[in-house]
Amino acid sequence: MNQKPFFSEDVDEILRNAELRTELEPYFDESISRVNIQYVSLRNENEYLAAMLEWEKAPVLPIYRWFEPELRPPHPEHLDDASLSKILADLIQRLYEKKIVLDFTDHLSDRELYLLICQNILPAREKKIDTRNGALHWDCSHNGGMQDPTIWLKYYAGDEDREQWAEQYYQPLPEKEVPLYSRFMPQDPF
């Protein structure tokens, strides 16, 4: 019988696993019980459990409070277009540094996007996870947070997505248009 030698790293991983499972006990649900060590290495299981624990313990804060000092941009009515565009570029970059990526923005003018950030994104309460592996994507095609697919269908959906949507919902499709405000936006490299 050919068995793998037992190393101190294995003991460390076993101890870490027990520690993580103990810490996760108050949050126990089916997502923990679905981790099947037959298919995942102990190290990967521990990474998964550590990420779950971080998620459970992460504070839910308005996004403006994720920043030090708090991110409180000037009210848009006090800004001319040039100043607003400069502050908007800074806001987009600062959000990106916190792994917040804005998707589907090209149908919005700079002022409209600035308002969306100030009124919808910055006050939104989200889990603040500093070691987030991926980005928090903000879909800017929703009209004031409403789940109206018209903007997405009009400006962003491909032909196949549009056809599938029309078949599924038996609704007429809006005319496809090119967004007016093409801009470079940071993408999710995380």
Secondary structure, DSSP 4 states (H G I P E B T S, - for coil): --PPPP-HHHHHHHHHHHHHHHHHGGG--HHHHT--TTTS-HHHHHHHHHHHHHHHH--EEEGGGGSSS---PPPGGG--HHHHHHHHHHHHHHHHHTTEEEES-TTS-HHHHHHHIIIIITT-EEE--TT-SS-EEEETTSGGG---THHIIIII--HHHHHHHHHHH--PPPPP---S----------
